[in-house]
């Protein structure tokens, strides 16, 4: 399934067979999540059946009281008291059993949803980077939170109510069958009527439910996007336009929700209440006809009382089932959206065969295209010696980031085109590869946690290892000046730090894993000259110990590299150390370097196109 499918409205196809298939997949997801709880569900059903049987004794006790004591005027106080006490005890035990099973099924629900959320989040972490090129963050968050919350509603409320109501319904029908099977058939006509109502409701409300959940995801996406880009929105005076855009989306969500609620209002409780009145009138008419017909015998008042009582016990479960159907439908739509996300193919994981020992990188005849027929890289041949420092530069769109993404295995290249220490890149196990490489991104990602946690990043590192990594990145100095040192809370996105300090922490994090290869993706593009010199000092100290591959916007960052790779339209145009490349008259690197020198000497001058 393509990544774009996650953005389709509700992730539910319009065609009825495909919708049924997807809803079937959703039901399969729900059942698989609850599979480890089969024992609890089985015991819950059995105890609920016992509770339904005890509740069914109430009208029978009333019938017995009317037939044996009330009409014959037989005031046997001890027997009447015993009968009432038995009915009270049966009702009390039934209520207690239902409460216990509600608690039991609530536990089943919470554990099932726990498994679904863990499965979804783990799946998202294993998706290839190509998926995130198309996915919208807010909608992904909505899948993991809102849609799984709808599934929780299904398990916690709908599952118990429907299960309990069906068991009560079955118990009442059996009791009526025992009393009078002909009258029971009259009451049983209510069941197909309710099925018809549910089918009509589903056809009318399904599009609205699907659209509502999709619009809710889009609302989440816009709110997240606006908050993340608030400085830009305010600086560009775009807040009013975004407010209007949000209001339009919010109104669409409101209208969709109104259509869903109108279907609920017309087809659920009012219609069932009307059917209840019709059913009661039909039963009374039949009893009246029996009383008038001499061949049918006398009317048993006790049976009439019992049937009227059982009618309410039949109608109320059916009302509860249909009232829960709205939530059931929302939960199925949510589960279908979760299932659509789980259907996304995960990034292939290599078996643990090879390992990174020295960090030598060999690239042979590498071609790559994101879309067939639109190549980005052409015939790249490059050897990066272990412990060497290589810079990659070029104009925007030259293929630098694509090459780095292939080296990081964010995208898959043809097998054998990239080798590390002679081992094909795709033959190195995932855990081994990630432990052997470090990445310093252009935009440093920091957790809303302590300095120590940001450097360790969940790895079992000692305080000494964390500090050693910080010293290697020349970050220990400013960390020591923070209020609580390595225990200082940085806030969301490292709000308490400058851009340069964030980048030094990102370098420390990369070095904390003691990688054999260190990749830098324009790590100095947003920092000041003083911090850039600190980064250069750190790279100089690592030279010879770690293989360094740096994509650079600031050419001064890679000036001391062993070799600089100049890419142009996906091909290696120039290759060599700084001094050698500067000797190429009219060369790409020479022009880029001279242009940056002019910009540095005249910051108010005309800015040319920035290499990326």
C-alpha positions as CSV (number, residue, x, y, z in Angstrom):
1,X,0.0,0.0,0.0
2,X,1.5,3.3,-0.9
3,X,2.3,5.9,1.7
4,X,-0.2,8.3,0.2
5,X,-3.0,6.1,1.1
6,X,-2.8,7.3,4.7
7,X,-4.2,10.6,3.6
8,X,-7.2,9.4,1.8
9,X,-10.5,10.3,3.5
10,X,-11.0,7.9,6.3
11,X,-8.8,5.4,4.6
12,X,-12.0,3.6,3.5
13,X,-12.6,2.9,-0.1
14,X,-15.9,4.0,-1.6
15,X,-16.7,0.7,-3.2
16,X,-18.9,-1.4,-0.9
17,X,-17.0,-4.7,-1.3
18,X,-13.7,-3.0,-0.6
19,X,-15.3,-1.3,2.4
20,X,-16.5,-4.6,3.7
21,X,-13.1,-6.1,3.2
22,X,-11.4,-3.2,5.1
23,X,-13.9,-3.4,7.9
24,X,-13.3,-7.1,8.0
25,X,-9.6,-6.4,8.4
26,X,-10.4,-4.0,11.2
27,X,-12.5,-6.6,13.0
28,X,-9.6,-9.0,12.5
29,X,-7.3,-6.5,14.2
30,X,-9.6,-6.1,17.1
31,X,-9.9,-9.9,17.5
32,X,-6.2,-10.4,17.3
33,X,-5.5,-7.8,19.9
34,X,-7.9,-9.5,22.3
35,X,-6.7,-13.0,21.4
36,X,-4.5,-13.4,24.6
37,X,-7.6,-12.6,26.6
38,X,-9.8,-15.5,25.3
39,X,-10.0,-17.0,28.8
40,X,-11.2,-13.9,30.4
41,X,-13.8,-13.3,27.6
42,X,-15.0,-16.9,27.9
43,X,-15.5,-16.7,31.7
44,X,-17.1,-13.2,31.3
45,X,-19.7,-14.7,28.8
46,X,-20.4,-17.6,31.1
47,X,-20.9,-15.4,34.2
48,X,-23.1,-13.0,32.2
49,X,-25.2,-15.9,31.0
50,X,-25.7,-16.9,34.7
51,X,-26.6,-13.3,35.5
52,X,-29.1,-13.2,32.7
53,X,-30.7,-16.4,33.9
54,X,-31.1,-15.1,37.4
55,X,-32.6,-11.9,36.1
56,X,-35.1,-13.9,34.0
57,X,-36.4,-15.4,37.2
58,X,-37.9,-12.1,38.3
59,X,-41.0,-12.0,36.0
60,X,-41.5,-15.8,36.5
61,X,-41.6,-15.1,40.3
62,X,-44.1,-12.4,39.6
63,X,-46.3,-14.8,37.5
64,X,-46.1,-17.4,40.3
65,X,-47.1,-14.9,42.9
66,X,-50.1,-13.7,40.9
67,X,-51.3,-17.2,39.9
68,X,-50.7,-18.9,43.3
69,X,-51.3,-16.2,45.9
70,X,-52.9,-13.0,44.5
71,X,-55.8,-14.3,42.4
72,X,-56.6,-17.2,44.7
73,X,-56.5,-14.8,47.6
74,X,-54.1,-17.1,49.4
75,X,-52.3,-14.9,52.0
76,X,-49.5,-17.4,52.9
77,X,-47.1,-14.9,54.4
78,X,-44.1,-17.2,54.9
79,X,-44.3,-18.5,51.4
80,X,-44.8,-15.0,49.9
81,X,-41.9,-13.7,52.0
82,X,-39.7,-16.6,50.8
83,X,-40.7,-15.9,47.2
84,X,-39.9,-12.2,47.5
85,X,-36.7,-12.9,49.3
86,X,-35.6,-15.4,46.6
87,X,-36.4,-12.8,43.8
88,X,-34.4,-10.1,45.7
89,X,-31.5,-12.5,46.2
90,X,-31.5,-13.5,42.5
91,X,-31.6,-9.9,41.4
92,X,-28.8,-8.9,43.8
93,X,-26.5,-11.8,42.7
94,X,-27.2,-11.0,39.0
95,X,-26.3,-7.3,39.5
96,X,-23.1,-8.3,41.4
97,X,-22.1,-10.7,38.6
98,X,-22.7,-8.1,35.9
99,X,-20.5,-5.6,37.8
100,X,-17.7,-8.1,38.2
101,X,-17.8,-8.9,34.5
102,X,-17.8,-5.3,33.6
103,X,-14.6,-4.9,35.6
104,X,-13.2,-8.1,33.9
105,X,-14.1,-6.9,30.4
106,X,-12.8,-3.4,31.1
107,X,-9.4,-5.0,32.0
108,X,-9.6,-7.0,28.7
109,X,-10.3,-3.8,26.9
110,X,-7.4,-1.8,28.4
111,X,-4.9,-4.5,27.8
112,X,-6.0,-5.0,24.2
113,X,-5.7,-1.3,23.5
114,X,-2.3,-1.3,25.1
115,X,-1.2,-4.0,22.7
116,X,-2.7,-2.1,19.7
117,X,-0.9,1.1,20.6
118,X,2.4,-0.6,21.2
119,X,2.0,-2.4,17.9
120,X,1.1,0.7,16.0
121,X,3.9,2.8,17.5
122,X,6.5,0.1,17.0
123,X,5.3,-0.3,13.4
124,X,5.7,3.5,12.8
125,X,9.3,3.3,14.1
126,X,10.1,0.6,11.6
127,X,8.6,2.3,8.5
128,X,11.0,3.4,5.8
129,X,11.9,7.1,5.4
130,X,10.1,7.1,2.1
131,X,6.8,6.8,3.9
132,X,7.5,9.9,5.9
133,X,8.1,11.9,2.7
134,X,4.4,11.7,2.1
135,X,2.8,11.3,5.5
136,X,1.5,14.2,7.6
137,X,2.7,14.2,11.2
138,X,-0.7,15.4,12.7
139,X,-2.5,12.6,10.9
140,X,0.0,10.0,12.1
141,X,-0.5,11.2,15.7
142,X,-4.2,11.0,15.3
143,X,-3.9,7.4,14.2
144,X,-1.9,6.5,17.3
145,X,-4.1,8.5,19.7
146,X,-7.6,9.3,18.5
147,X,-8.2,6.2,16.5
148,X,-6.9,3.8,19.1
149,X,-9.0,5.7,21.6
150,X,-12.0,4.9,19.5
151,X,-11.0,1.3,19.6
152,X,-10.8,1.6,23.4
153,X,-14.3,2.9,23.4
154,X,-15.4,-0.2,21.5
155,X,-13.8,-2.6,24.0
156,X,-14.7,-0.8,27.2
157,X,-18.3,0.3,26.4
158,X,-19.7,-1.2,23.2
159,X,-18.3,-4.7,23.7
160,X,-19.7,-5.1,27.2
161,X,-23.1,-3.5,26.5
162,X,-23.7,-5.5,23.3
163,X,-22.5,-8.7,24.8
164,X,-24.5,-8.2,28.0
165,X,-27.6,-7.1,26.0
166,X,-27.5,-10.1,23.7
167,X,-27.3,-12.5,26.6
168,X,-30.2,-10.7,28.4
169,X,-32.1,-10.8,25.2
170,X,-31.5,-14.5,24.8
171,X,-32.5,-15.2,28.3
172,X,-35.8,-13.3,28.0
173,X,-36.6,-15.0,24.7
174,X,-36.0,-18.4,26.2
175,X,-38.2,-17.6,29.2
176,X,-41.0,-16.4,26.9
177,X,-40.6,-19.5,24.8
178,X,-41.2,-21.6,27.9
179,X,-44.3,-19.6,28.8
180,X,-46.0,-19.3,25.4
181,X,-44.2,-19.9,22.1
182,X,-46.9,-18.3,20.0
183,X,-46.6,-15.0,21.9
184,X,-42.8,-15.3,21.8
185,X,-42.9,-15.3,18.0
186,X,-44.8,-12.0,18.1
187,X,-42.1,-10.5,20.3
188,X,-39.4,-12.0,18.1
189,X,-40.5,-9.9,15.1
190,X,-38.8,-7.0,16.9
191,X,-35.4,-8.6,16.1
192,X,-35.5,-8.4,12.2
193,X,-37.0,-4.9,12.6
194,X,-34.0,-3.8,14.6
195,X,-31.7,-5.4,12.1
196,X,-33.3,-3.4,9.3
197,X,-33.0,-0.2,11.3
198,X,-29.3,-0.9,11.9
199,X,-28.7,-1.6,8.2
200,X,-30.4,1.7,7.2
201,X,-28.5,3.6,9.8
202,X,-25.2,2.2,8.7
203,X,-25.8,3.2,5.1
204,X,-26.9,6.7,6.1
205,X,-24.3,7.4,8.7
206,X,-21.2,5.5,7.5
207,X,-20.0,8.3,5.1
208,X,-20.5,10.9,7.8
209,X,-18.6,8.9,10.4
210,X,-15.7,8.3,8.0
211,X,-15.5,12.0,7.0
212,X,-15.7,13.1,10.6
213,X,-12.7,11.0,11.6
214,X,-10.7,12.2,8.6
215,X,-11.5,15.9,9.3
216,X,-10.5,15.4,12.9
217,X,-7.1,14.1,11.7
218,X,-6.8,17.2,9.5
219,X,-7.7,19.5,12.4
220,X,-4.9,17.8,14.5
221,X,-2.5,18.2,11.6
222,X,-3.2,21.9,11.1
223,X,-3.0,22.7,14.8
224,X,0.4,20.9,15.1
225,X,1.7,22.5,12.0
226,X,0.6,26.0,13.1
227,X,2.1,25.6,16.6
228,X,5.4,24.3,15.1
229,X,5.6,27.2,12.7
230,X,4.2,30.0,14.9
231,X,7.2,32.3,14.5
232,X,6.9,32.2,10.7
233,X,3.1,32.6,10.8
234,X,3.3,35.7,13.0
235,X,6.3,37.2,11.1
236,X,4.5,36.7,7.8
237,X,1.3,38.2,9.2
238,X,-0.4,34.9,8.1
239,X,-2.3,34.2,11.4
240,X,-5.6,35.6,10.1
241,X,-5.4,33.4,6.9
242,X,-4.6,30.3,8.9
243,X,-7.4,31.2,11.3
244,X,-9.8,31.3,8.4
245,X,-8.4,28.0,7.0
246,X,-8.9,26.4,10.4
247,X,-12.5,27.8,10.7
248,X,-13.4,26.4,7.3
249,X,-12.1,23.0,8.3
250,X,-13.7,23.1,11.7
251,X,-17.1,24.0,10.1
252,X,-16.8,21.1,7.8
253,X,-16.1,18.8,10.8
254,X,-19.2,20.3,12.6
255,X,-21.4,19.7,9.6
256,X,-20.2,16.1,9.2
257,X,-20.8,15.5,12.9
258,X,-24.3,17.0,12.6
259,X,-25.2,14.6,9.8
260,X,-24.1,11.7,11.9
261,X,-26.1,12.9,14.9
262,X,-29.2,13.5,12.8
263,X,-29.0,9.8,11.7
264,X,-28.7,8.8,15.4
265,X,-31.7,11.0,16.4
266,X,-34.1,9.7,13.7
267,X,-33.2,6.0,13.5
268,X,-32.2,4.9,17.0
269,X,-34.1,5.6,20.2
270,X,-37.3,7.2,18.8
271,X,-38.0,4.4,16.3
272,X,-37.3,1.7,18.8
273,X,-39.6,3.3,21.4
274,X,-42.3,3.4,18.8
275,X,-41.8,-0.3,18.0
276,X,-42.0,-1.0,21.7
277,X,-45.4,0.6,21.9
278,X,-46.6,-1.4,18.8
279,X,-45.3,-4.6,20.3
280,X,-47.0,-4.0,23.6
281,X,-50.3,-3.2,21.8
282,X,-50.0,-6.4,19.7
283,X,-49.5,-8.6,22.8
284,X,-52.4,-7.0,24.6
285,X,-54.6,-7.5,21.4
286,X,-53.7,-11.2,21.3
287,X,-54.5,-11.7,24.9
288,X,-57.8,-9.9,24.4
289,X,-58.6,-12.1,21.4
290,X,-57.8,-15.2,23.5
291,X,-60.1,-14.0,26.3
292,X,-62.9,-13.5,23.7
293,X,-62.4,-16.9,22.1
294,X,-64.0,-19.7,24.1
295,X,-61.7,-22.3,22.6
296,X,-58.5,-20.6,24.0
297,X,-59.6,-20.9,27.7
298,X,-59.3,-18.3,30.4
299,X,-56.6,-15.6,30.3
300,X,-53.8,-16.2,32.7
301,X,-53.1,-12.8,34.3
302,X,-49.7,-14.1,35.5
303,X,-48.6,-14.8,31.9
304,X,-49.8,-11.4,30.8
305,X,-47.7,-9.8,33.6
306,X,-44.7,-11.9,32.7
307,X,-44.9,-11.1,29.0
308,X,-45.2,-7.4,29.6
309,X,-42.2,-7.5,31.9
310,X,-40.2,-9.6,29.3
311,X,-41.1,-7.2,26.5
312,X,-39.3,-4.4,28.4
313,X,-36.4,-6.7,29.0
314,X,-36.2,-7.5,25.2
315,X,-36.7,-4.0,24.0
316,X,-34.2,-2.3,26.3
317,X,-31.2,-4.6,25.3
318,X,-32.1,-3.9,21.6
319,X,-32.2,-0.2,22.3
320,X,-28.8,-0.4,24.1
321,X,-27.4,-2.4,21.1
322,X,-28.6,0.1,18.5
323,X,-27.5,3.1,20.7
324,X,-24.1,1.6,20.9
325,X,-23.9,1.0,17.1
326,X,-22.9,4.6,16.5
327,X,-19.8,4.1,18.7
328,X,-19.3,0.7,17.2
329,X,-19.2,2.2,13.7
330,X,-16.8,4.9,14.8
331,X,-14.6,2.3,16.4
332,X,-14.6,0.2,13.3
333,X,-13.7,3.2,11.2
334,X,-10.9,4.0,13.6
335,X,-9.7,0.4,13.6
336,X,-9.8,0.4,9.8
337,X,-7.6,3.6,9.7
338,X,-5.2,1.9,12.2
339,X,-5.2,-1.2,10.0
340,X,-4.4,0.9,7.0
341,X,-1.3,2.2,8.8
342,X,-0.3,-1.3,9.9
343,X,-0.6,-2.4,6.3
344,X,2.2,-0.1,5.3
345,X,5.3,-2.1,4.4
346,X,8.1,-1.9,6.9
347,X,11.7,-1.1,6.0
348,X,13.4,-4.4,5.2
349,X,15.7,-5.6,8.0
350,X,19.0,-7.3,7.2
351,X,20.1,-10.4,9.0
352,X,22.9,-10.0,11.5
353,X,25.7,-11.1,9.1
354,X,28.3,-8.4,8.6
355,X,29.7,-5.8,11.0
356,X,31.5,-2.5,10.8
357,X,35.1,-2.9,11.9
358,X,37.1,0.0,10.4
359,X,34.6,2.2,8.6
360,X,35.8,2.0,5.0
361,X,33.1,3.0,2.5
362,X,33.1,1.9,-1.1
363,X,30.6,3.1,-3.7
364,X,30.5,1.6,-7.1
365,X,28.4,2.6,-10.1
366,X,25.6,3.9,-7.9
367,X,22.4,5.0,-9.6
368,X,19.3,6.0,-7.7
369,X,15.8,7.5,-8.5
370,X,12.9,8.2,-6.2
371,X,10.5,7.8,-9.1
372,X,11.2,5.5,-12.1
373,X,12.6,7.4,-15.0
374,X,13.7,10.4,-12.9
375,X,17.2,9.5,-11.8
376,X,18.8,11.6,-9.0
377,X,22.3,10.0,-8.9
378,X,24.2,8.8,-11.9
379,X,27.2,6.4,-11.8
380,X,28.7,7.4,-8.5
381,X,32.1,5.8,-7.8
382,X,33.8,6.7,-4.6
383,X,36.2,5.2,-2.0
384,X,36.3,6.6,1.5
385,X,39.2,5.2,3.5
386,X,38.7,4.2,7.1
387,X,39.4,7.1,9.5
388,X,39.4,9.7,6.6
389,X,37.5,13.0,6.5
390,X,35.4,13.5,3.3
391,X,33.3,16.5,2.6
392,X,30.4,16.6,0.1
393,X,29.4,19.9,-1.5
394,X,27.4,21.1,-4.4
395,X,24.5,23.3,-5.5
396,X,20.9,22.8,-4.4
397,X,19.5,19.6,-6.1
398,X,23.0,18.2,-6.8
399,X,22.2,14.9,-4.9
400,X,24.1,15.5,-1.6
401,X,21.2,14.7,0.7
402,X,20.2,11.7,-1.4
403,X,23.7,10.2,-1.3
404,X,23.8,10.7,2.5
405,X,20.3,9.1,2.8
406,X,21.5,6.0,0.9
407,X,24.6,5.8,3.1
408,X,22.4,5.9,6.1
409,X,20.1,3.2,4.6
410,X,17.1,5.5,4.8
411,X,16.5,4.5,1.2
412,X,17.6,1.2,-0.4
413,X,20.1,1.2,-3.3
414,X,20.8,-1.7,-5.6
415,X,22.4,-4.6,-3.7
416,X,26.2,-4.4,-3.6
417,X,26.6,-0.8,-4.9
418,X,27.6,0.4,-1.4
419,X,29.9,-1.6,0.8
420,X,31.3,-1.0,4.3
421,X,34.6,-2.8,5.0
422,X,33.9,-4.9,1.9
423,X,30.4,-6.0,3.2
424,X,27.3,-5.0,1.2
425,X,25.4,-2.3,3.1
426,X,22.2,-4.3,3.0
427,X,23.9,-7.4,4.5
428,X,24.8,-5.6,7.7
429,X,22.3,-6.2,10.5
430,X,20.1,-3.3,11.6
431,X,21.3,-3.2,15.2
432,X,24.9,-3.5,14.2
433,X,24.7,-0.8,11.5
434,X,22.9,1.7,13.7
435,X,25.3,1.1,16.6
436,X,28.3,1.7,14.2
437,X,27.2,5.0,12.6
438,X,26.4,8.4,14.1
439,X,24.4,11.2,12.5
440,X,24.5,14.9,13.2
441,X,21.4,16.4,11.4
442,X,21.0,19.9,10.1
443,X,18.2,20.5,12.5
444,X,19.2,19.1,15.9
445,X,16.4,17.0,17.5
446,X,16.3,17.4,21.3
447,X,13.9,15.7,23.7
448,X,12.0,17.6,26.4
449,X,14.3,15.9,29.0
450,X,17.7,16.4,30.7
451,X,21.0,17.0,29.0
452,X,22.1,13.5,30.1
453,X,19.0,11.8,28.6
454,X,19.5,13.8,25.3
455,X,23.0,12.5,25.0
456,X,22.3,8.9,26.1
457,X,19.1,8.7,23.9
458,X,17.9,5.7,25.8
459,X,21.2,3.8,25.6
460,X,22.6,2.3,28.8
461,X,25.5,4.8,29.1
462,X,27.2,5.6,32.4
463,X,27.7,9.2,33.5
464,X,31.4,8.9,32.6
465,X,30.5,7.9,29.0
466,X,28.0,10.8,28.7
467,X,30.6,13.3,29.9
468,X,33.3,11.9,27.7
469,X,31.1,12.3,24.6
470,X,30.2,15.9,25.7
471,X,34.0,16.7,26.1
472,X,34.7,15.2,22.7
473,X,32.1,17.4,21.2
474,X,33.4,20.4,23.2
475,X,30.0,20.7,24.8
476,X,31.1,20.1,28.4
477,X,31.9,23.7,29.1
478,X,28.4,25.2,28.5
479,X,26.8,22.1,30.1
480,X,28.7,22.7,33.3
481,X,27.4,26.3,33.4
482,X,23.8,25.2,33.3
483,X,21.8,25.3,36.5
484,X,21.9,21.5,37.2
485,X,24.6,20.5,34.8
486,X,23.8,17.2,33.0
487,X,20.6,17.0,35.0
488,X,19.2,20.3,33.6
489,X,15.8,20.0,31.9
490,X,16.1,21.5,28.4
491,X,12.4,22.0,27.7
492,X,10.6,21.1,24.5
493,X,13.0,21.1,21.5
494,X,15.8,22.3,23.8
495,X,14.2,25.7,24.2
496,X,16.8,26.7,26.9
497,X,19.7,26.4,24.5
498,X,21.1,28.4,21.6
499,X,21.2,26.9,18.1
500,X,24.9,26.3,18.4
501,X,24.6,24.6,21.8
502,X,21.9,22.3,20.4
503,X,24.2,21.3,17.6
504,X,27.0,20.5,20.0
505,X,24.7,18.3,22.0
506,X,23.7,16.6,18.8
507,X,27.4,15.9,18.1
508,X,27.9,14.6,21.6
509,X,24.9,12.3,21.2
510,X,26.4,10.9,17.9
511,X,29.8,10.4,19.6
512,X,28.3,8.8,22.7
513,X,27.7,5.6,20.8
514,X,31.4,5.4,19.8
515,X,30.6,5.1,16.1
516,X,33.0,3.9,13.4
517,X,31.4,6.3,10.9
518,X,30.1,9.8,11.6
519,X,27.8,11.5,9.1
520,X,27.1,15.3,9.3
521,X,24.2,16.8,7.4
522,X,25.0,20.5,7.0
523,X,25.7,20.5,10.8
524,X,27.2,24.0,10.7
525,X,24.7,25.8,8.4
526,X,22.8,27.5,11.2
527,X,25.5,28.2,13.8
528,X,27.8,31.2,14.3
529,X,31.5,31.3,13.3
530,X,32.7,30.8,16.8
531,X,30.6,27.6,17.3
532,X,31.7,26.5,13.8
533,X,35.3,26.7,15.0
534,X,34.4,24.5,18.0
535,X,32.9,22.0,15.7
536,X,36.0,22.0,13.5
537,X,38.2,21.4,16.5
538,X,36.0,18.4,17.4
539,X,36.3,17.0,13.9
540,X,40.0,17.5,13.9
541,X,40.4,15.5,17.1
542,X,38.3,12.7,15.6
543,X,40.3,12.7,12.3
544,X,42.0,9.3,11.9
545,X,39.8,7.7,14.6
546,X,36.4,7.8,13.0
547,X,35.4,8.0,9.3
548,X,33.8,11.4,8.8
549,X,31.5,12.2,5.9
550,X,30.2,15.8,6.1
551,X,27.7,17.5,3.8
552,X,28.6,21.1,4.1
553,X,26.9,24.4,3.2
554,X,29.7,26.3,4.8
555,X,32.8,25.2,2.8
556,X,35.1,26.3,5.6
557,X,33.8,23.3,7.6
558,X,35.3,20.9,5.1
559,X,38.3,22.9,4.0
560,X,40.6,20.6,6.0
561,X,39.0,17.4,4.7
562,X,41.2,14.8,3.1
563,X,39.1,15.0,0.0
564,X,36.1,17.1,-1.1
565,X,33.4,15.5,-3.3
566,X,31.7,18.1,-5.6
567,X,28.4,16.9,-6.9
568,X,26.6,18.4,-9.9
569,X,23.3,17.1,-11.2
570,X,23.8,13.8,-9.5
571,X,27.4,13.2,-10.8
572,X,30.8,13.6,-9.2
573,X,32.1,16.7,-11.0
574,X,35.2,17.3,-9.0
575,X,37.2,15.4,-6.4
576,X,40.2,16.3,-4.3
577,X,41.5,18.3,-1.4
578,X,40.8,22.0,-1.0
579,X,44.1,23.2,-2.5
580,X,43.7,21.0,-5.6
581,X,40.1,22.0,-6.3
582,X,41.0,25.7,-5.9
583,X,43.4,25.3,-8.8
584,X,40.7,24.3,-11.2
585,X,39.9,27.6,-13.0
586,X,36.2,28.2,-13.3
587,X,35.5,25.0,-11.4
588,X,32.4,24.5,-9.3
589,X,34.1,24.3,-6.0
590,X,36.3,27.4,-6.8
591,X,33.2,29.5,-7.6
592,X,31.3,28.3,-4.5
593,X,34.3,29.1,-2.3
594,X,34.9,32.5,-3.8
595,X,31.2,33.4,-3.6
596,X,31.1,32.5,0.1
597,X,34.3,34.6,0.7
598,X,32.5,37.6,-0.9
599,X,29.4,37.0,1.3
600,X,31.5,36.8,4.4
601,X,33.4,40.0,3.6
602,X,30.2,41.9,2.5
603,X,27.2,40.5,4.5
604,X,24.9,43.2,3.1
605,X,25.7,42.4,-0.5
606,X,23.6,40.5,-2.9
607,X,23.1,36.9,-1.8
608,X,23.5,34.2,-4.4
609,X,21.9,30.8,-4.5
610,X,22.9,28.8,-1.5
611,X,24.4,25.4,-2.1
612,X,22.5,22.6,-0.3
